Amino acid sequence: MLEELFNRVSIRHYQNREVEQAKLEEMLRAAMNAPTARNTQSWRFLVITNRETLNHMTELQPYTGMMKEAYCAILVMGDRNANPVDEYLYVDAAAAIENMLIEGVHQGLGTCWCAVGPSKERISKFKEYFHLKDHLLPVAVVAVGYSAEDKKRIDQYDPEKVSYYR
């Protein structure tokens, strides 16, 4: 089994340490190799390293307190020009985010996925704060940095949640 899948945890405390650009690029490369509906490649990414903006993030989404310690955040968006169906934008972004999180583990980084949409209020706040064009739908924001936590993942496999159609 792929070890990174079983070592990924949500990290909410980070070291005061810069993340190398090459590691961020590998995370984004992994994200952009995720599948998308009809191969639209509808995801878009905004890497946020501005400390003032990261500290302000809780005013845009209240469950993003970890951004105050993270080196950066990656805002994941869907492009309605690439695919006009929001439901597809969400699943396309989710696949990209999962790839990003797993690559983060591979790079020795900690991450935390925080939803923006489908909350209309949060979407509006992100669109306004970052001056996003109308066709961009903010889906989630991911904290990225070197972990200051030692969290162990618990295997959540539950055979009771699986059924077979034969």
N, C-alpha and C positions, 0 to 999 in steps of 0.2 A: 504494500500500500504506500501511497505517497505520504511521506512523513509530515510534510508541511500542512496537509489537510488536518492532521490530528494534533498539531501543535499550535494551530491558530486560535488565539483568544482575543477578546476585546481588551485593549490596554487603555487605561484612563490616567496613568501617571507616566511622565516622560523625563528623561535626563535632559539637562541643559546642554545639548550637544547638536551640532550641525549634522544634517544628513547629506551625504555626498550626492551631487547631481547625477552621477552615473546610476546610483541606486534608485533614485526617483524615476529616471528614464526607463530603467528595467521594469519598474512597477507599471508605468504608463504603457510600455511595449506589451506587457502581459495583458493589461486591460484591453488594448486595441486588438488583441488576438482572440478576444471572446467572440462567440457567435452572435449574430443579430438576425432578427426577422427579415427575411428576403435579402440578407446580406447588405442591408442599408448602411451599416457602420455608423449608426445614428448618434453614438455617444460623442460628447465633447467634454474637455477637461480644463479647469482653471486651477493652477497651482498657486496657493496663497501662502506667502512667507512673511508678509507684513505683520509684525508683532502687534501693532495697535488693532489691526483688523481681526487677528486671531483672538485677542483679548475681548473684543467687542462681539464675537460670534454668539454668545449666549443671549444677546438681545435679538438675534435673528432666529435662533432655535434654542430653547431653554435647556436642552439636554446635551449641550456641547461644552460643558465646563472643562473637559480635558484639553480643549484647544489652547487654553491659557498656558499649558506646559508643552504642548506638541511643537515640534520644529516647524511643521507646516500642515496645511489642510489641502485636500484636493476636492474641489467642487465638481461633481459629476452631473452632467446635464444631458438631456436629449434634444436633438435638433429636429424640430417639426418640419423643416424644409427637406430633411432626409427621409422622414417617415411621419406623416401627419396624424398617426394614431397614437395617442398618449399611452395607451396600455402597452403597446409594443416598445415605446421609449422606456417605460419602467422596467420591462423584462430585459431589454438590451442593456440598460445601465446596470441592472443587478448582476448580470453575467460578467460584465466588465469589472464591477466592484469586487466580486468574488475572486476573479483572477488576480486583481491588484492586491487583495488581502493575502492571498496565498504566496504571491511573489514577495510581498513584504516580509513574511516569515522566512522565506528563502534568503532574503538579503539581510536577515538579522535585525529587522525592524519590528516595531509594534504599531498596530493600527486600531482604529475604532470607527465603525460605520455608523453614521447618524443620518436618519431619514430627514429629508426636507419635504418632499411631496409624499403623499397627495394633499397635505395640508395647504389649503389655498392661502391662508395667512402667511405661513412660512415661505411659500413660493413667492408671494408678493414682496415680502421683506428682502429675500435674496435678490430678486430681480431688480428691485429699487436700489439696494445698497451697492451692488456690483454693476449697475447700469447695463443689465443684460438686454440684448435685443429680444423682441417679442417672440421670435421663433425658438428661443432657447428655454427649455423647461428644467429648472433645477430639481434634481431627483434626490441627491444625497450629498453629504460632505464627509470626507474620510480624514481623520486625524492620522498623522504620520510622524514617527520619531523613534528614538532609541528608548526602549522600555525601562522604566524605573521600578517595575513590578516583577515579581517572580510568580506568575500564575501558571498553574498546571491545568490543562484541559481535561475535562471529564468526558469519557466516551458516552455519547447520548443515544447510541443505537438502541432501539426498542422494537423487538420483533412484533409486539402487539400493534404497532402502527403500520404493519405491512400486510397486504393481502395479495393473493395471486388469482388471476383470471386465467383458467386453463380450458 
